[in-house]
Amino acid sequence: MHCRTTSPLAPLLRRLERWVTFADGDREALLALPYDVRTFAPHDYLVRKGEKVTKACLLVSGFAFARRS
C-alpha cells in the first residue's frame, strides 16, 4: 500500500475534496489505487490511435492534447 502523504494521488484527492466530502474509507481506497509514475518527453504519445487502453491516466503537470491525422 502507498503512503498517504507521499502518494502521487494525493493532489488528485485534494482537488476532488474541494467539491466532495469523502468518508475515511473512500479516501484511503482512492490513495491505495495502483499506479505507475511515468515521465514523458515533449511530443511523446500517451496513447496512439487504435491502441487498446488498459489503464486510466492522470496528468500531474504539463498539458496534453488530442491530435487527429
Backbone atoms as SQL, in Angstrom:
CREATE TABLE atoms (id INTEGER PRIMARY KEY, chain TEXT, resi INTEGER, resn TEXT, atom TEXT, x REAL, y REAL, z REAL);
INSERT INTO atoms VALUES
  (1, 'A', 1, 'MET', 'N', 0.853, -1.183, 0.000),
  (2, 'A', 1, 'MET', 'CA', 0.000, 0.000, 0.000),
  (3, 'A', 1, 'MET', 'C', 0.887, 1.231, 0.000),
  (4, 'A', 2, 'HIS', 'N', 0.427, 2.302, -0.631),
  (5, 'A', 2, 'HIS', 'CA', 1.215, 3.506, -0.771),
  (6, 'A', 2, 'HIS', 'C', 1.015, 4.407, 0.444),
  (7, 'A', 3, 'CYS', 'N', 2.046, 5.131, 0.777),
  (8, 'A', 3, 'CYS', 'CA', 1.978, 6.054, 1.905),
  (9, 'A', 3, 'CYS', 'C', 1.082, 7.238, 1.555),
  (10, 'A', 4, 'ARG', 'N', 0.213, 7.579, 2.437),
  (11, 'A', 4, 'ARG', 'CA', -0.783, 8.627, 2.190),
  (12, 'A', 4, 'ARG', 'C', -0.146, 9.975, 1.884),
  (13, 'A', 5, 'THR', 'N', 0.909, 10.351, 2.607),
  (14, 'A', 5, 'THR', 'CA', 1.463, 11.688, 2.436),
  (15, 'A', 5, 'THR', 'C', 2.349, 11.792, 1.204),
  (16, 'A', 6, 'THR', 'N', 2.837, 10.683, 0.669),
  (17, 'A', 6, 'THR', 'CA', 3.739, 10.754, -0.472),
  (18, 'A', 6, 'THR', 'C', 3.107, 10.225, -1.754),
  (19, 'A', 7, 'SER', 'N', 1.883, 9.821, -1.715),
  (20, 'A', 7, 'SER', 'CA', 1.232, 9.265, -2.892),
  (21, 'A', 7, 'SER', 'C', 1.056, 10.327, -3.967),
  (22, 'A', 8, 'PRO', 'N', 1.421, 10.013, -5.217),
  (23, 'A', 8, 'PRO', 'CA', 1.139, 10.943, -6.301),
  (24, 'A', 8, 'PRO', 'C', -0.368, 11.170, -6.497),
  (25, 'A', 9, 'LEU', 'N', -1.181, 10.338, -5.880),
  (26, 'A', 9, 'LEU', 'CA', -2.632, 10.507, -5.981),
  (27, 'A', 9, 'LEU', 'C', -3.162, 11.539, -4.991),
  (28, 'A', 10, 'ALA', 'N', -2.341, 11.965, -4.036),
  (29, 'A', 10, 'ALA', 'CA', -2.785, 12.926, -3.023),
  (30, 'A', 10, 'ALA', 'C', -3.251, 14.256, -3.627),
  (31, 'A', 11, 'PRO', 'N', -2.553, 14.822, -4.624),
  (32, 'A', 11, 'PRO', 'CA', -3.073, 16.068, -5.219),
  (33, 'A', 11, 'PRO', 'C', -4.450, 15.893, -5.859),
  (34, 'A', 12, 'LEU', 'N', -4.680, 14.737, -6.492),
  (35, 'A', 12, 'LEU', 'CA', -5.999, 14.457, -7.064),
  (36, 'A', 12, 'LEU', 'C', -7.046, 14.440, -5.961),
  (37, 'A', 13, 'LEU', 'N', -6.751, 13.765, -4.876),
  (38, 'A', 13, 'LEU', 'CA', -7.688, 13.694, -3.759),
  (39, 'A', 13, 'LEU', 'C', -7.985, 15.080, -3.203),
  (40, 'A', 14, 'ARG', 'N', -6.960, 15.909, -3.041),
  (41, 'A', 14, 'ARG', 'CA', -7.185, 17.269, -2.530),
  (42, 'A', 14, 'ARG', 'C', -8.092, 18.069, -3.462),
  (43, 'A', 15, 'ARG', 'N', -7.894, 17.936, -4.767),
  (44, 'A', 15, 'ARG', 'CA', -8.750, 18.663, -5.714),
  (45, 'A', 15, 'ARG', 'C', -10.187, 18.156, -5.648),
  (46, 'A', 16, 'LEU', 'N', -10.359, 16.838, -5.598),
  (47, 'A', 16, 'LEU', 'CA', -11.712, 16.287, -5.522),
  (48, 'A', 16, 'LEU', 'C', -12.420, 16.724, -4.248),
  (49, 'A', 17, 'GLU', 'N', -11.658, 16.853, -3.165),
  (50, 'A', 17, 'GLU', 'CA', -12.257, 17.220, -1.885),
  (51, 'A', 17, 'GLU', 'C', -12.715, 18.677, -1.843),
  (52, 'A', 18, 'ARG', 'N', -12.413, 19.453, -2.859),
  (53, 'A', 18, 'ARG', 'CA', -12.974, 20.809, -2.954),
  (54, 'A', 18, 'ARG', 'C', -14.477, 20.745, -3.202),
  (55, 'A', 19, 'TRP', 'N', -14.940, 19.668, -3.852),
  (56, 'A', 19, 'TRP', 'CA', -16.354, 19.554, -4.236),
  (57, 'A', 19, 'TRP', 'C', -17.089, 18.423, -3.540),
  (58, 'A', 20, 'VAL', 'N', -16.352, 17.440, -3.031),
  (59, 'A', 20, 'VAL', 'CA', -16.981, 16.246, -2.477),
  (60, 'A', 20, 'VAL', 'C', -16.364, 15.937, -1.117),
  (61, 'A', 21, 'THR', 'N', -17.192, 15.513, -0.188),
  (62, 'A', 21, 'THR', 'CA', -16.678, 15.041, 1.100),
  (63, 'A', 21, 'THR', 'C', -16.605, 13.523, 1.053),
  (64, 'A', 22, 'PHE', 'N', -15.417, 12.990, 1.251),
  (65, 'A', 22, 'PHE', 'CA', -15.211, 11.543, 1.222),
  (66, 'A', 22, 'PHE', 'C', -15.211, 10.969, 2.629),
  (67, 'A', 23, 'ALA', 'N', -15.768, 9.784, 2.772),
  (68, 'A', 23, 'ALA', 'CA', -15.632, 9.047, 4.019),
  (69, 'A', 23, 'ALA', 'C', -14.179, 8.600, 4.115),
  (70, 'A', 24, 'ASP', 'N', -13.700, 8.359, 5.331),
  (71, 'A', 24, 'ASP', 'CA', -12.304, 7.945, 5.510),
  (72, 'A', 24, 'ASP', 'C', -11.967, 6.712, 4.679),
  (73, 'A', 25, 'GLY', 'N', -12.869, 5.757, 4.630),
  (74, 'A', 25, 'GLY', 'CA', -12.622, 4.540, 3.859),
  (75, 'A', 25, 'GLY', 'C', -12.487, 4.813, 2.371),
  (76, 'A', 26, 'ASP', 'N', -13.304, 5.731, 1.861),
  (77, 'A', 26, 'ASP', 'CA', -13.218, 6.098, 0.446),
  (78, 'A', 26, 'ASP', 'C', -11.907, 6.811, 0.145),
  (79, 'A', 27, 'ARG', 'N', -11.499, 7.683, 1.036),
  (80, 'A', 27, 'ARG', 'CA', -10.242, 8.419, 0.874),
  (81, 'A', 27, 'ARG', 'C', -9.071, 7.431, 0.839),
  (82, 'A', 28, 'GLU', 'N', -9.065, 6.504, 1.766),
  (83, 'A', 28, 'GLU', 'CA', -7.989, 5.509, 1.820),
  (84, 'A', 28, 'GLU', 'C', -8.017, 4.599, 0.597),
  (85, 'A', 29, 'ALA', 'N', -9.212, 4.247, 0.114),
  (86, 'A', 29, 'ALA', 'CA', -9.330, 3.399, -1.075),
  (87, 'A', 29, 'ALA', 'C', -8.764, 4.109, -2.302),
  (88, 'A', 30, 'LEU', 'N', -9.056, 5.396, -2.437),
  (89, 'A', 30, 'LEU', 'CA', -8.523, 6.144, -3.569),
  (90, 'A', 30, 'LEU', 'C', -6.999, 6.195, -3.508),
  (91, 'A', 31, 'LEU', 'N', -6.451, 6.479, -2.343),
  (92, 'A', 31, 'LEU', 'CA', -4.997, 6.556, -2.196),
  (93, 'A', 31, 'LEU', 'C', -4.317, 5.201, -2.341),
  (94, 'A', 32, 'ALA', 'N', -5.068, 4.130, -2.177),
  (95, 'A', 32, 'ALA', 'CA', -4.494, 2.785, -2.293),
  (96, 'A', 32, 'ALA', 'C', -4.552, 2.236, -3.721),
  (97, 'A', 33, 'LEU', 'N', -5.125, 2.996, -4.663),
  (98, 'A', 33, 'LEU', 'CA', -5.197, 2.526, -6.044),
  (99, 'A', 33, 'LEU', 'C', -3.791, 2.287, -6.599),
  (100, 'A', 34, 'PRO', 'N', -3.636, 1.265, -7.410),
  (101, 'A', 34, 'PRO', 'CA', -2.321, 1.029, -8.012),
  (102, 'A', 34, 'PRO', 'C', -2.015, 2.130, -9.031),
  (103, 'A', 35, 'TYR', 'N', -0.743, 2.472, -9.153),
  (104, 'A', 35, 'TYR', 'CA', -0.349, 3.499, -10.113),
  (105, 'A', 35, 'TYR', 'C', 1.090, 3.292, -10.565),
  (106, 'A', 36, 'ASP', 'N', 1.397, 3.863, -11.706),
  (107, 'A', 36, 'ASP', 'CA', 2.754, 3.940, -12.236),
  (108, 'A', 36, 'ASP', 'C', 3.030, 5.416, -12.463),
  (109, 'A', 37, 'VAL', 'N', 4.194, 5.869, -12.055),
  (110, 'A', 37, 'VAL', 'CA', 4.589, 7.241, -12.335),
  (111, 'A', 37, 'VAL', 'C', 5.487, 7.200, -13.566),
  (112, 'A', 38, 'ARG', 'N', 5.093, 7.947, -14.589),
  (113, 'A', 38, 'ARG', 'CA', 5.860, 7.977, -15.829),
  (114, 'A', 38, 'ARG', 'C', 6.123, 9.416, -16.225),
  (115, 'A', 39, 'THR', 'N', 7.264, 9.649, -16.813),
  (116, 'A', 39, 'THR', 'CA', 7.621, 10.962, -17.338),
  (117, 'A', 39, 'THR', 'C', 7.687, 10.856, -18.853),
  (118, 'A', 40, 'PHE', 'N', 7.060, 11.784, -19.520),
  (119, 'A', 40, 'PHE', 'CA', 7.046, 11.793, -20.977),
  (120, 'A', 40, 'PHE', 'C', 7.860, 12.971, -21.484),
  (121, 'A', 41, 'ALA', 'N', 8.586, 12.732, -22.542),
  (122, 'A', 41, 'ALA', 'CA', 9.329, 13.805, -23.201),
  (123, 'A', 41, 'ALA', 'C', 8.367, 14.599, -24.076),
  (124, 'A', 42, 'PRO', 'N', 8.743, 15.841, -24.421),
  (125, 'A', 42, 'PRO', 'CA', 7.890, 16.603, -25.339),
  (126, 'A', 42, 'PRO', 'C', 7.624, 15.805, -26.615),
  (127, 'A', 43, 'HIS', 'N', 6.399, 15.841, -27.061),
  (128, 'A', 43, 'HIS', 'CA', 5.941, 15.185, -28.292),
  (129, 'A', 43, 'HIS', 'C', 5.787, 13.664, -28.163),
  (130, 'A', 44, 'ASP', 'N', 5.963, 13.105, -26.980),
  (131, 'A', 44, 'ASP', 'CA', 5.687, 11.677, -26.775),
  (132, 'A', 44, 'ASP', 'C', 4.191, 11.437, -26.822),
  (133, 'A', 45, 'TYR', 'N', 3.808, 10.235, -27.196),
  (134, 'A', 45, 'TYR', 'CA', 2.405, 9.844, -27.217),
  (135, 'A', 45, 'TYR', 'C', 2.039, 9.197, -25.891),
  (136, 'A', 46, 'LEU', 'N', 0.907, 9.586, -25.343),
  (137, 'A', 46, 'LEU', 'CA', 0.354, 8.904, -24.177),
  (138, 'A', 46, 'LEU', 'C', -0.362, 7.643, -24.634),
  (139, 'A', 47, 'VAL', 'N', -1.073, 7.755, -25.734),
  (140, 'A', 47, 'VAL', 'CA', -1.764, 6.624, -26.347),
  (141, 'A', 47, 'VAL', 'C', -1.903, 6.934, -27.839),
  (142, 'A', 48, 'ARG', 'N', -1.797, 5.917, -28.653),
  (143, 'A', 48, 'ARG', 'CA', -1.907, 6.097, -30.098),
  (144, 'A', 48, 'ARG', 'C', -3.276, 5.614, -30.577),
  (145, 'A', 49, 'LYS', 'N', -3.718, 6.182, -31.693),
  (146, 'A', 49, 'LYS', 'CA', -4.994, 5.809, -32.282),
  (147, 'A', 49, 'LYS', 'C', -5.023, 4.303, -32.541),
  (148, 'A', 50, 'GLY', 'N', -6.114, 3.655, -32.114),
  (149, 'A', 50, 'GLY', 'CA', -6.281, 2.226, -32.325),
  (150, 'A', 50, 'GLY', 'C', -5.638, 1.355, -31.260),
  (151, 'A', 51, 'GLU', 'N', -4.857, 1.962, -30.383),
  (152, 'A', 51, 'GLU', 'CA', -4.184, 1.206, -29.324),
  (153, 'A', 51, 'GLU', 'C', -5.193, 0.832, -28.236),
  (154, 'A', 52, 'LYS', 'N', -5.119, -0.395, -27.745),
  (155, 'A', 52, 'LYS', 'CA', -6.007, -0.828, -26.671),
  (156, 'A', 52, 'LYS', 'C', -5.544, -0.201, -25.355),
  (157, 'A', 53, 'VAL', 'N', -6.445, 0.505, -24.713),
  (158, 'A', 53, 'VAL', 'CA', -6.134, 1.184, -23.461),
  (159, 'A', 53, 'VAL', 'C', -6.568, 0.304, -22.297),
  (160, 'A', 54, 'THR', 'N', -5.661, 0.066, -21.362),
  (161, 'A', 54, 'THR', 'CA', -5.969, -0.795, -20.217),
  (162, 'A', 54, 'THR', 'C', -5.895, -0.060, -18.883),
  (163, 'A', 55, 'LYS', 'N', -5.455, 1.204, -18.910),
  (164, 'A', 55, 'LYS', 'CA', -5.309, 1.971, -17.674),
  (165, 'A', 55, 'LYS', 'C', -5.830, 3.385, -17.888),
  (166, 'A', 56, 'ALA', 'N', -6.248, 3.998, -16.808),
  (167, 'A', 56, 'ALA', 'CA', -6.582, 5.418, -16.840),
  (168, 'A', 56, 'ALA', 'C', -5.306, 6.206, -16.585),
  (169, 'A', 57, 'CYS', 'N', -5.242, 7.423, -17.107),
  (170, 'A', 57, 'CYS', 'CA', -4.072, 8.284, -16.920),
  (171, 'A', 57, 'CYS', 'C', -4.473, 9.538, -16.164),
  (172, 'A', 58, 'LEU', 'N', -3.591, 9.988, -15.314),
  (173, 'A', 58, 'LEU', 'CA', -3.775, 11.244, -14.590),
  (174, 'A', 58, 'LEU', 'C', -2.570, 12.102, -14.897),
  (175, 'A', 59, 'LEU', 'N', -2.769, 13.216, -15.536),
  (176, 'A', 59, 'LEU', 'CA', -1.698, 14.138, -15.872),
  (177, 'A', 59, 'LEU', 'C', -1.462, 15.029, -14.664),
  (178, 'A', 60, 'VAL', 'N', -0.270, 14.925, -14.080),
  (179, 'A', 60, 'VAL', 'CA', 0.037, 15.658, -12.853),
  (180, 'A', 60, 'VAL', 'C', 0.538, 17.070, -13.155),
  (181, 'A', 61, 'SER', 'N', 1.323, 17.196, -14.214),
  (182, 'A', 61, 'SER', 'CA', 1.792, 18.534, -14.596),
  (183, 'A', 61, 'SER', 'C', 1.985, 18.576, -16.103),
  (184, 'A', 62, 'GLY', 'N', 1.977, 19.776, -16.642),
  (185, 'A', 62, 'GLY', 'CA', 2.105, 19.929, -18.080),
  (186, 'A', 62, 'GLY', 'C', 0.753, 19.915, -18.752),
  (187, 'A', 63, 'PHE', 'N', 0.741, 19.631, -20.052),
  (188, 'A', 63, 'PHE', 'CA', -0.524, 19.563, -20.763),
  (189, 'A', 63, 'PHE', 'C', -0.427, 18.538, -21.875),
  (190, 'A', 64, 'ALA', 'N', -1.567, 18.102, -22.340),
  (191, 'A', 64, 'ALA', 'CA', -1.656, 17.115, -23.419),
  (192, 'A', 64, 'ALA', 'C', -2.788, 17.542, -24.336),
  (193, 'A', 65, 'PHE', 'N', -2.747, 17.073, -25.556),
  (194, 'A', 65, 'PHE', 'CA', -3.825, 17.380, -26.489),
  (195, 'A', 65, 'PHE', 'C', -4.037, 16.188, -27.404),
  (196, 'A', 66, 'ALA', 'N', -5.223, 16.160, -28.002),
  (197, 'A', 66, 'ALA', 'CA', -5.562, 15.110, -28.951),
  (198, 'A', 66, 'ALA', 'C', -5.188, 15.577, -30.351),
  (199, 'A', 67, 'ARG', 'N', -4.547, 14.721, -31.071),
  (200, 'A', 67, 'ARG', 'CA', -4.147, 15.044, -32.437),
  (201, 'A', 67, 'ARG', 'C', -4.762, 14.015, -33.364),
  (202, 'A', 68, 'ARG', 'N', -5.439, 14.483, -34.369),
  (203, 'A', 68, 'ARG', 'CA', -6.050, 13.578, -35.346),
  (204, 'A', 68, 'ARG', 'C', -5.371, 13.777, -36.689),
  (205, 'A', 69, 'SER', 'N', -5.068, 12.646, -37.351),
  (206, 'A', 69, 'SER', 'CA', -4.429, 12.758, -38.655),
  (207, 'A', 69, 'SER', 'C', -5.401, 12.404, -39.755);
